[in-house]
Amino acid sequence: MERQRSAGLRLVPWSDADFALLEANNSPEMTAHLGGPETQEQLVSRHRRYLALEERGRMFRIALDGEAVGSIGYWETTWQGEPAWETGWGVLPEFQGRGIAAAAARLVVEEARAAGRHRYLHAFPSREHPASNGVCRKAGFTLRGESDFEYPKGHWMRCNDWSVDLGEG
């Protein structure tokens, strides 16, 4: 199912055709706060995980007027001993600064809420990434505090824990 926020902005379920978007998001600029670019093998593995999420979450292509401008999704995690949804996103550099990520994050909140299963949706941007922290703020997430977070495996960072109570609203 496609969700539309306003004319032209849509979340489109992830498909085989979206692998090129993963490659486009794999630049040093886009992965600076995520441990750096992934190998081709890691990208293929990530793409397969996105396609196989099913009831454990969902990935989307962010489309603006039909053009792929980024990705966003939510997936199951365990946070502080409790099951929850986690979200993450990336908007291609040429489309940043337009509010696209925040609008897509508001839509993914609704997707996670509609999926049920978990009370909270969390985002864990690096403390050192003001743009992603701004997306959380603009999308209605609440800052819960700082935490050490491992992403990708073997790479620890200090992050902010932002969440949305999906039972509200």
N, C-alpha and C positions, 0 to 999 in steps of 0.2 A: 504494500500500500504506500502511495506517495503522500507526504504531508506538505502542505503549502502554508507558509507564513504570510507572505504578501506576494503581490504579482511578481513573478519571476524567480523567487527563491524557493527551492524544493529540496527535500531529502528523498533521494531515490535509493532503494535497496541495492546493496553491493552486488555486483555481478562479475562474471569472468572478464568482461570488457573493461573493468576498472583497474586492472593491473598497472596500466600506464600511469594512472594517478598515483599509485604507490611509488613508482619510479620517479615521478616528478617531485614528490614530497621528500625524496631521499637525498636532498642536497645538504651540504654542511650548514648552510643558513637555516634550513628547516629543522635540522636535527641537533642543533647546537646545545639545546637543553635536555636532550634525550640520549646522550651518549655517543652521538655521531652517526654518520650514515651506516646503513646495513649492507651486507654483501648481497649479491644477486640471490644466493641460496636462502638467505634470511628473508628477503622480500617474497620469494615464492612461498616459503613456509607461512609467513604472515598472511598472504593472500588466501592460502588454503584455510587458515584459521578463521578469517573473516567470512569466507563462504560457508563454513561449517558451523557457525555459531548457533543457528536455529533458536531453540527456546532459552539458551544461555546468554542471549543478547542479540544485538543486530548492528551491522555496519551500514553506513550510507555514503553515497556520493553526494556532496553538496553541489547542487546545480543552480546557476543563476542564468535566467533566460536560456536554458537548455545547455549552457556551457559548464563543464566540470571545473569547479573552482576550489575544491577541497574535499575533505572527508571528515566524518564524525561518527561516533557510535557509542554503544554502551555494552558492557559485558559483566558477567558475574565475577565477583571477587569476595574475599573474606577480609574484613577490616575490623581490627580490634576484637577478633573472635566472633564477629557477627557477619552473616551473609549480607551482601549489598551489591548494588550496581556500581560500576566505575565508568567514567566517560573520558574521552580524549578526542582531540580534533587537530586538524591542520588545514590552513587556508593558504593557497599558493601566494607567493610574495606579491605578484602583480594585482591581487585582489584584496590584500590586507588594508586595514585602516578604514573600511567602509561599513563596519558593523555586521559583516556577514557571519563571522564566528559566533558572536553573541546571539544573533537571530537563530542560527542553526542550533546553538546550545539550548535555547528556549524550546525549540522543536523537539530536540532529543529528550528533554525532560518529559515532555508529553508522551513521547514514544515509550520511555521507561515506565512512566505512570500507567499507561494503557496495558503494558505487558504484565503488570502486577508483580507477584513473586517477592519483591524486596521493598522495604520501607524507604531506604535512602539511596540516593545517587550521589557519588563522590567524584570529585576531580582533584588531581594532585599535581598542579603545576609547580615547577621549580620556584623557589622564593626569588630567584634571580631573573625571572621571566615576567616583567611587568605587563606585557600584552596579554598573556594567558590568564594572569590574575585579574586583569581588567575585564576579560571575557566573563569570568566567573561572577564578578561583581555585577556587571551589566545584565547577565542572564538570570539574576535572582538567587544565586547560591549564597550561603552563609559561611563565613570564614570560621572554622572550628579551631584552628591553631596550626602549629608547625609540627612536622614529623620527618623522620628519616624514611626514605622510600627507595626501594631497589627497582630501577628501570633503566635500561634493560638488565637482565640477569647479570649480576656481577658489577653493576654500576650504581653506587649509592649517591643520593642527592638529598639535599634539604629541601623539602617542599611545603607548600601550604595545603592543608586539608580543607577543601570547600565542599559543602554538601547541600542538597535539597531534600526536604522531607516530602516524599511522594504521597504521603497520607494527607497532606494539606492541599487545598486548591481544588 
